[in-house]
Amino acid sequence: MSDTEGETKLTFDWLPEGMEPLADGEYDAIVMGTGLKESVISGLLSVHGKKVLHVDRNGYYGAECASLNLTNLFEKFEAGEVPGHLGSNRDYNVDLIPKFIMACGNLTKMLLHTKVTRYLEFKSIDGSYVYKAGKVLKVPATPEEALRSPLMGLFEKRRFRKFLIFAERYEEDQPSTHDGHDLKTMTMRQLYEANGLLPETHEFISHAMCLQTDEAHLDEPALATLKELKTYMYSLTRYGTSPYIYPCYGLGGLPEGFSRLCAIHGGTFMLNRDIDEIMYDDSGAACGVKSGNEMAKAKMVIGDPSYFPREKVHATGQVVRCICFLDHPIPSTNDNASSQIVIPGPQVGRKNDIFVCCVSSTHAVSAPGVYIAIVSTKMEIGKPEEEIAAGLALLGNIMQRFTSVATTYEPNEDGSKDQCFISSSFDGTSHFENDVEDMLALYKRVTGEDLDMNINADSVEADY
């Protein structure tokens, strides 16, 4: 380092002539994009004593999962002037990728593990619904409620209730709770049939409660799907109205919370800073980044697919999302201020499910009297409007809508060779369960260790 006019100027042997160091120059890890997955990783690395540089090309946190005010939302979708009747700009925090959090799922455990819950306030979602035979019906919250549900006939209700009781008491390490079933070999379809459940009940449980998005799981070992059902039921009994929670002021608070965690532990953040090039050493491993005439060096580079060359990722499909402003709650949801509706694909002649979720001023994301409903699904035929039509039809009058189509990507390799650790794009569901699996896998790829998830999700320090 050299000292010029009383200021310390960083210089490094590896820095080419005419180039300046980016921030402090040398780091353990450089993270690109402040999306939720990247922010979780940077926060956890900082907690473990790693020196982290975190950059984002945008002027706000959250990347593709940011929450925007009205002005930024209309600007992003090039929708012209903001209509005056929508209310104040500051009342809005609209998620670009809307998702709910399973109350006792892995994302909640991750928030607790890192104590990011201290920066956020959560509220439960009022109701969880499923679409069946042209109607929106409430997902039963208890075995007793199942007996009153119009989702199935009287005898099927009793079989369904008995199945829920089996699922609730099932413990993998206690054979006495298995009822003679080996769920590591028995398929989910066989488990349903062994309990006398009809195919339409299989569909309802799998899609609305186990959150499976297609039919592939039916012919796979039942254990993983049953665990999803147990998580749903556990989350449901936690708050009683639905299994989901959601942060006040939108999902953008999640990456901001993890970013704050990183900053508290010495991480450096730079917004409005794009990366022009990822640099590699002679062995082909990433060793730093270049931005304009500045460079930083690191042992690894982490980021979302948009920051990496196309040869390092491959497309996995497309997701269509439609953000809709309503002046009423979604019909047939008991006038709830927030709700989720799952439309099982087979109900509307599709392979993939359609998801509808709704939030409002109750969660401080819109002006009073304005409801934000979002319809999303994985595209199958390349016709966005047609693919979400069944979801839009449930909403009633729509005041304003914004439709986007995003190509989803995942990395070609795990990063062990080139030290490029790339997250997968967010999926088209309205929950985080699949995305958290990718987040945990990314953490293991980066650190070589599993994240300790042995924490009781009941201990959320928040106001529900």
C-alpha positions as CSV (number, residue, x, y, z in Angstrom):
1,M,0.0,0.0,0.0
2,S,1.1,3.5,-0.7
3,D,0.3,6.8,1.1
4,T,-0.7,9.8,-1.0
5,E,-1.4,13.2,0.5
6,G,-2.4,11.6,3.8
7,E,-4.8,9.1,2.2
8,T,-4.0,5.4,2.2
9,K,-4.3,4.1,-1.3
10,L,-4.6,0.3,-1.8
11,T,-2.2,-1.3,-4.3
12,F,-1.7,-5.0,-5.0
13,D,0.8,-7.0,-7.0
14,W,-1.9,-8.7,-9.0
15,L,-3.5,-5.4,-10.0
16,P,-2.8,-4.5,-13.7
17,E,-1.4,-1.0,-14.4
18,G,-4.2,1.6,-14.8
19,M,-6.7,-0.5,-12.8
20,E,-8.0,0.5,-9.3
21,P,-9.0,-1.9,-6.5
22,L,-12.7,-2.4,-6.2
23,A,-13.6,-1.6,-2.5
24,D,-10.9,-3.3,-0.4
25,G,-9.5,-5.3,-3.2
26,E,-9.2,-8.8,-1.7
27,Y,-12.0,-10.9,-0.3
28,D,-12.8,-14.5,0.6
29,A,-16.0,-14.4,-1.5
30,I,-17.6,-12.0,-4.0
31,V,-21.4,-12.3,-4.1
32,M,-23.3,-10.9,-7.2
33,G,-27.0,-10.0,-6.9
34,T,-28.9,-9.2,-3.7
35,G,-31.6,-11.8,-4.3
36,L,-32.8,-13.8,-1.3
37,K,-30.6,-16.8,-2.0
38,E,-27.4,-14.7,-2.5
39,S,-28.2,-12.6,0.6
40,V,-28.6,-15.7,2.8
41,I,-25.3,-17.0,1.6
42,S,-23.4,-13.7,2.1
43,G,-25.0,-13.3,5.6
44,L,-24.0,-16.8,6.7
45,L,-20.5,-16.5,5.3
46,S,-20.0,-13.2,7.1
47,V,-21.2,-14.7,10.4
48,H,-18.6,-17.4,9.9
49,G,-15.8,-14.8,9.7
50,K,-15.4,-14.7,5.9
51,K,-14.6,-11.3,4.2
52,V,-17.5,-10.7,1.7
53,L,-18.0,-8.2,-1.1
54,H,-21.7,-8.1,-2.2
55,V,-22.6,-6.2,-5.4
56,D,-25.8,-5.6,-7.3
57,R,-26.4,-3.9,-10.6
58,N,-29.7,-2.4,-9.3
59,G,-30.1,0.6,-7.0
60,Y,-32.3,-1.5,-4.6
61,Y,-32.0,-4.7,-2.6
62,G,-33.7,-7.9,-3.7
63,A,-32.7,-8.3,-7.4
64,E,-35.5,-10.3,-9.1
65,C,-37.3,-10.8,-5.8
66,A,-37.4,-7.2,-4.8
67,S,-40.5,-5.3,-3.5
68,L,-41.2,-2.1,-5.4
69,N,-43.2,1.0,-4.7
70,L,-45.7,2.2,-7.2
71,T,-43.4,4.5,-9.1
72,N,-40.7,1.8,-9.5
73,L,-43.3,-0.8,-10.5
74,F,-44.9,1.3,-13.2
75,E,-41.4,2.3,-14.4
76,K,-40.2,-1.4,-14.6
77,F,-43.2,-2.5,-16.6
78,E,-43.2,0.8,-18.7
79,A,-46.8,1.3,-17.7
80,G,-46.9,5.0,-18.0
81,E,-48.2,7.4,-15.3
82,V,-49.4,6.0,-12.0
83,P,-53.2,6.5,-11.7
84,G,-54.1,8.8,-8.8
85,H,-56.8,6.5,-7.5
86,L,-54.3,3.9,-6.4
87,G,-53.2,6.1,-3.5
88,S,-49.9,7.1,-2.0
89,N,-46.6,5.8,-3.4
90,R,-45.3,5.0,0.0
91,D,-48.1,2.6,0.8
92,Y,-46.9,0.1,-1.7
93,N,-44.3,-2.7,-1.5
94,V,-45.2,-5.0,-4.5
95,D,-43.3,-8.2,-4.8
96,L,-41.9,-9.0,-8.2
97,I,-41.8,-12.7,-7.3
98,P,-44.6,-13.2,-4.7
99,K,-44.3,-16.1,-2.4
100,F,-45.6,-17.1,1.0
101,I,-43.5,-18.7,3.8
102,M,-44.4,-22.0,5.4
103,A,-44.8,-21.1,9.1
104,C,-42.7,-24.1,10.3
105,G,-40.8,-24.8,7.1
106,N,-37.1,-24.5,6.4
107,L,-37.0,-20.8,5.5
108,T,-38.5,-19.9,8.9
109,K,-35.8,-22.1,10.5
110,M,-33.2,-20.3,8.4
111,L,-34.6,-16.9,9.6
112,L,-34.4,-18.1,13.2
113,H,-31.0,-19.7,12.8
114,T,-29.5,-16.4,11.7
115,K,-31.8,-14.3,14.0
116,V,-32.9,-12.2,11.0
117,T,-36.4,-12.4,12.5
118,R,-35.3,-9.5,14.8
119,Y,-35.4,-7.2,11.7
120,L,-38.8,-8.3,10.4
121,E,-42.4,-8.4,11.5
122,F,-44.6,-11.3,10.1
123,K,-48.3,-11.9,10.0
124,S,-50.2,-15.1,9.1
125,I,-52.1,-15.5,5.8
126,D,-55.8,-15.6,6.4
127,G,-56.8,-18.7,4.3
128,S,-55.5,-21.5,2.1
129,Y,-57.8,-22.7,-0.7
130,V,-57.9,-25.2,-3.5
131,Y,-59.8,-25.1,-6.9
132,K,-62.0,-28.1,-7.6
133,A,-64.7,-28.6,-10.2
134,G,-65.0,-24.9,-10.9
135,K,-65.2,-23.9,-7.2
136,V,-62.8,-22.3,-4.8
137,L,-62.9,-24.4,-1.5
138,K,-61.1,-23.9,1.8
139,V,-58.4,-26.4,2.6
140,P,-59.4,-28.0,5.9
141,A,-57.3,-26.7,8.8
142,T,-58.0,-29.6,11.2
143,P,-59.2,-33.3,11.0
144,E,-62.5,-32.0,12.5
145,E,-62.8,-29.3,9.8
146,A,-62.2,-32.0,7.2
147,L,-65.4,-33.7,8.3
148,R,-67.4,-30.5,7.4
149,S,-65.6,-29.8,4.1
150,P,-67.5,-29.9,0.9
151,L,-64.3,-31.2,-0.9
152,M,-65.4,-34.8,-0.5
153,G,-68.3,-37.1,0.4
154,L,-69.1,-38.4,3.9
155,F,-67.3,-41.7,3.8
156,E,-64.3,-40.2,2.0
157,K,-64.1,-37.5,4.7
158,R,-63.7,-40.2,7.3
159,R,-60.9,-41.9,5.3
160,F,-59.3,-38.5,4.8
161,R,-59.4,-37.7,8.5
162,K,-57.9,-41.1,9.4
163,F,-55.1,-40.5,6.8
164,L,-54.3,-37.1,8.4
165,I,-54.1,-38.7,11.8
166,F,-51.7,-41.3,10.4
167,A,-49.6,-38.6,8.8
168,E,-49.6,-36.5,12.0
169,R,-48.3,-39.4,14.2
170,Y,-45.9,-40.9,11.7
171,E,-42.2,-40.7,12.8
172,E,-39.5,-42.1,10.5
173,D,-37.5,-43.6,13.4
174,Q,-40.5,-45.1,15.2
175,P,-41.8,-48.2,13.3
176,S,-44.8,-48.5,15.6
177,T,-46.2,-45.4,13.8
178,H,-45.8,-46.8,10.3
179,D,-48.9,-49.0,10.2
180,G,-46.8,-51.7,8.5
181,H,-45.8,-49.4,5.6
182,D,-42.2,-48.9,4.4
183,L,-42.4,-45.4,2.9
184,K,-38.9,-45.7,1.5
185,T,-40.2,-48.2,-1.1
186,M,-43.9,-47.7,-1.1
187,T,-45.0,-45.1,-3.6
188,M,-47.3,-42.2,-2.7
189,R,-50.0,-43.6,-4.9
190,Q,-49.8,-46.9,-3.1
191,L,-50.0,-45.2,0.3
192,Y,-53.2,-43.3,-0.8
193,E,-54.7,-46.5,-2.1
194,A,-53.8,-48.4,1.0
195,N,-55.8,-45.8,3.0
196,G,-58.8,-46.2,0.6
197,L,-58.6,-42.6,-0.7
198,L,-60.1,-41.8,-4.1
199,P,-57.9,-40.3,-6.9
200,E,-59.5,-36.9,-6.6
201,T,-58.5,-36.8,-2.9
202,H,-55.0,-37.8,-3.9
203,E,-54.9,-34.7,-6.1
204,F,-56.2,-32.4,-3.4
205,I,-53.8,-33.6,-0.7
206,S,-50.8,-33.7,-3.0
207,H,-51.3,-30.3,-4.6
208,A,-52.9,-28.2,-1.9
209,M,-51.2,-29.7,1.1
210,C,-48.0,-31.4,0.1
211,L,-47.4,-28.6,-2.5
212,Q,-46.4,-31.0,-5.3
213,T,-46.6,-29.2,-8.6
214,D,-47.3,-32.2,-10.9
215,E,-48.0,-35.9,-10.8
216,A,-44.5,-37.3,-10.8
217,H,-44.3,-37.8,-7.1
218,L,-47.2,-40.3,-7.1
219,D,-44.9,-43.0,-8.4
220,E,-41.9,-42.1,-6.2
221,P,-41.3,-43.3,-2.6
222,A,-43.8,-41.7,-0.4
223,L,-41.6,-40.6,2.5
224,A,-40.5,-37.2,1.0
225,T,-44.1,-36.3,0.1
226,L,-45.4,-37.4,3.5
227,K,-42.8,-35.2,5.2
228,E,-44.1,-32.2,3.2
229,L,-47.7,-33.0,4.4
230,K,-46.4,-33.1,8.0
231,T,-44.7,-29.7,7.6
232,Y,-48.0,-28.3,6.2
233,M,-50.1,-29.7,9.0
234,Y,-47.6,-28.6,11.7
235,S,-47.6,-25.1,10.2
236,L,-51.3,-25.1,10.0
237,T,-51.8,-26.0,13.6
238,R,-49.3,-23.3,14.6
239,Y,-51.7,-20.4,13.6
240,G,-55.0,-22.0,12.7
241,T,-56.0,-20.0,9.6
242,S,-53.4,-21.1,7.0
243,P,-49.9,-22.6,7.2
244,Y,-48.4,-19.5,5.7
245,I,-46.8,-16.3,7.0
246,Y,-45.6,-13.2,5.2
247,P,-43.4,-10.3,6.2
248,C,-45.0,-6.8,6.6
249,Y,-43.7,-4.5,3.9
250,G,-43.2,-7.3,1.4
251,L,-40.6,-10.0,0.7
252,G,-38.0,-7.4,-0.1
253,G,-37.4,-7.3,3.7
254,L,-35.9,-10.8,3.6
255,P,-32.8,-10.1,1.5
256,E,-32.5,-6.7,3.3
257,G,-32.5,-8.5,6.6
258,F,-29.7,-11.0,5.5
259,S,-27.8,-8.1,3.9
260,R,-27.9,-6.3,7.3
261,L,-26.6,-9.4,8.9
262,C,-23.7,-9.5,6.5
263,A,-22.9,-5.8,7.0
264,I,-23.0,-6.1,10.8
265,H,-20.3,-8.8,10.4
266,G,-18.1,-6.7,8.2
267,G,-19.5,-7.4,4.7
268,T,-19.1,-4.6,2.1
269,F,-22.1,-3.7,-0.1
270,M,-22.1,-1.9,-3.4
271,L,-25.5,-1.2,-5.2
272,N,-25.7,0.3,-8.7
273,R,-22.6,-1.6,-9.6
274,D,-22.6,-4.1,-12.5
275,I,-19.9,-6.7,-13.1
276,D,-18.3,-6.5,-16.5
277,E,-16.2,-9.7,-16.3
278,I,-15.5,-12.6,-14.0
279,M,-11.7,-13.3,-14.0
280,Y,-10.2,-16.8,-13.9
281,D,-6.7,-18.1,-13.0
282,D,-4.6,-20.4,-15.1
283,S,-6.5,-23.5,-13.8
284,G,-9.9,-22.0,-14.9
285,A,-11.1,-21.2,-11.4
286,A,-12.7,-17.9,-10.7
287,C,-10.4,-15.5,-8.9
288,G,-12.1,-12.2,-9.0
289,V,-14.3,-9.7,-10.9
290,K,-13.8,-6.5,-13.0
291,S,-16.2,-3.5,-12.9
292,G,-15.1,-0.6,-15.1
293,N,-11.5,0.2,-14.3
294,E,-11.8,-1.5,-10.9
295,M,-11.0,-5.1,-9.9
296,A,-11.4,-7.3,-6.8
297,K,-9.9,-10.6,-6.1
298,A,-11.6,-13.5,-4.2
299,K,-11.3,-17.3,-3.6
300,M,-14.9,-17.8,-5.0
301,V,-17.6,-16.0,-6.9
302,I,-21.3,-16.5,-6.0
303,G,-24.4,-15.2,-7.8
304,D,-27.6,-15.6,-9.6
305,P,-27.6,-16.9,-13.2
306,S,-27.8,-13.4,-14.8
307,Y,-24.3,-12.5,-13.7
308,F,-22.6,-15.5,-15.4
309,P,-21.8,-16.3,-19.0
310,R,-24.5,-18.3,-20.7
311,E,-22.2,-21.3,-21.1
312,K,-22.2,-21.9,-17.4
313,V,-26.1,-22.2,-17.1
314,H,-28.9,-23.8,-19.0
315,A,-32.6,-22.8,-19.3
316,T,-35.1,-25.0,-17.4
317,G,-38.3,-23.4,-18.7
318,Q,-40.3,-20.2,-18.4
319,V,-42.5,-18.8,-15.6
320,V,-45.4,-16.4,-16.3
321,R,-46.5,-14.1,-13.4
322,C,-49.3,-11.5,-13.5
323,I,-49.5,-8.9,-10.7
324,C,-53.1,-7.6,-10.5
325,F,-54.5,-4.7,-8.5
326,L,-58.0,-5.3,-7.2
327,D,-60.5,-3.2,-5.4
328,H,-61.9,-6.2,-3.5
329,P,-60.8,-9.4,-1.9
330,I,-60.7,-12.5,-4.2
331,P,-64.2,-13.8,-4.5
332,S,-65.1,-17.1,-2.6
333,T,-62.3,-16.6,0.0
334,N,-64.5,-15.4,2.8
335,D,-63.5,-11.7,2.2
336,N,-60.0,-12.5,3.5
337,A,-57.4,-9.8,3.3
338,S,-54.8,-12.4,2.3
339,S,-55.1,-15.9,0.8
340,Q,-53.6,-18.5,-1.4
341,I,-55.4,-20.6,-4.0
342,V,-53.9,-23.7,-5.6
343,I,-55.3,-24.7,-9.0
344,P,-54.2,-28.3,-9.5
345,G,-53.0,-28.6,-13.1
346,P,-55.3,-31.6,-13.9
347,Q,-58.3,-29.6,-12.9
348,V,-57.8,-27.2,-15.8
349,G,-56.2,-29.6,-18.4
350,R,-52.6,-28.7,-17.5
351,K,-49.6,-30.6,-16.2
352,N,-48.4,-27.8,-13.9
353,D,-50.4,-26.1,-11.2
354,I,-51.5,-22.5,-11.3
355,F,-50.9,-20.5,-8.1
356,V,-52.9,-17.5,-7.0
357,C,-51.9,-15.4,-3.9
358,C,-53.4,-12.2,-2.5
359,V,-52.0,-9.7,0.0
360,S,-53.2,-6.2,1.0
361,S,-52.8,-3.3,3.4
362,T,-53.0,-5.8,6.3
363,H,-49.4,-6.7,5.4
364,A,-48.5,-3.0,4.6
365,V,-48.0,-3.7,0.8
366,S,-50.8,-1.6,-0.6
367,A,-53.1,1.4,0.1
368,P,-56.2,0.6,2.1
369,G,-58.9,-0.9,-0.1
370,V,-56.4,-2.2,-2.7
371,Y,-55.7,-5.9,-2.9
372,I,-52.7,-7.3,-4.8
373,A,-53.3,-10.7,-6.4
374,I,-50.6,-12.5,-8.3
375,V,-51.2,-15.4,-10.6
376,S,-48.2,-17.6,-11.6
377,T,-47.4,-20.9,-13.3
378,K,-44.7,-22.7,-15.2
379,M,-45.4,-22.2,-18.9
380,E,-46.2,-25.3,-21.1
381,I,-47.4,-24.0,-24.5
382,G,-45.7,-20.6,-24.8
383,K,-48.9,-18.6,-24.5
384,P,-48.7,-16.5,-21.2
385,E,-52.3,-15.2,-21.2
386,E,-53.8,-18.6,-22.0
387,E,-51.7,-20.4,-19.3
388,I,-52.9,-18.1,-16.4
389,A,-56.4,-17.6,-17.7
390,A,-57.9,-20.0,-15.1
391,G,-56.3,-18.0,-12.3
392,L,-57.3,-14.6,-13.6
393,A,-60.9,-15.8,-14.0
394,L,-61.1,-16.2,-10.2
395,L,-60.2,-12.6,-9.4
396,G,-63.2,-10.6,-10.6
397,N,-62.7,-7.0,-11.8
398,I,-59.0,-6.1,-12.3
399,M,-58.0,-2.4,-12.0
400,Q,-54.4,-2.8,-13.2
401,R,-52.2,-5.7,-14.2
402,F,-48.6,-6.3,-15.0
403,T,-47.6,-9.5,-16.8
404,S,-44.0,-10.8,-17.0
405,V,-42.4,-13.9,-18.5
406,A,-39.1,-15.0,-17.0
407,T,-36.8,-17.8,-18.3
408,T,-35.6,-19.9,-15.4
409,Y,-32.0,-21.2,-15.3
410,E,-29.9,-23.5,-13.2
411,P,-26.1,-24.1,-13.2
412,N,-24.4,-26.7,-15.4
413,E,-21.9,-27.6,-12.7
414,D,-21.7,-27.5,-8.9
415,G,-18.8,-24.9,-8.8
416,S,-16.2,-27.2,-7.3
417,K,-13.9,-26.9,-10.3
418,D,-14.4,-23.3,-11.4
419,Q,-15.3,-21.7,-8.0
420,C,-18.4,-20.2,-9.7
421,F,-21.3,-21.0,-7.3
422,I,-24.6,-20.2,-9.1
423,S,-28.1,-20.3,-7.7
424,S,-31.1,-21.5,-9.6
425,S,-33.9,-19.1,-10.7
426,F,-37.0,-18.9,-8.5
427,D,-39.8,-21.3,-9.6
428,G,-43.4,-20.5,-10.4
429,T,-45.0,-21.6,-7.2
430,S,-46.4,-19.2,-4.5
431,H,-44.3,-20.7,-1.7
432,F,-40.5,-21.0,-0.9
433,E,-40.2,-24.8,-0.2
434,N,-38.5,-25.8,-3.4
435,D,-36.3,-22.6,-3.5
436,V,-35.1,-23.3,0.1
437,E,-33.9,-26.7,-1.0
438,D,-31.8,-25.0,-3.7
439,M,-30.6,-22.5,-1.1
440,L,-29.5,-25.2,1.3
441,A,-27.7,-27.1,-1.6
442,L,-26.0,-23.8,-2.6
443,Y,-24.8,-23.4,1.0
444,K,-23.3,-26.9,1.0
445,R,-21.6,-26.4,-2.4
446,V,-20.0,-23.2,-1.1
447,T,-19.0,-24.3,2.3
448,G,-18.8,-28.1,2.0
449,E,-21.1,-28.4,5.1
450,D,-24.8,-28.8,5.7
451,L,-26.5,-25.8,7.3
452,D,-27.6,-26.8,10.8
453,M,-31.4,-26.7,10.6
454,N,-32.0,-28.3,14.0
455,I,-34.0,-25.4,15.4
456,N,-37.6,-25.4,16.6
457,A,-39.7,-23.3,14.1
458,D,-42.1,-22.6,17.0
459,S,-39.8,-20.0,18.5
460,V,-40.4,-17.3,15.9
461,E,-40.0,-13.9,17.6
462,A,-42.7,-12.0,15.8
463,D,-46.2,-10.7,15.9
464,Y,-48.7,-13.0,14.1
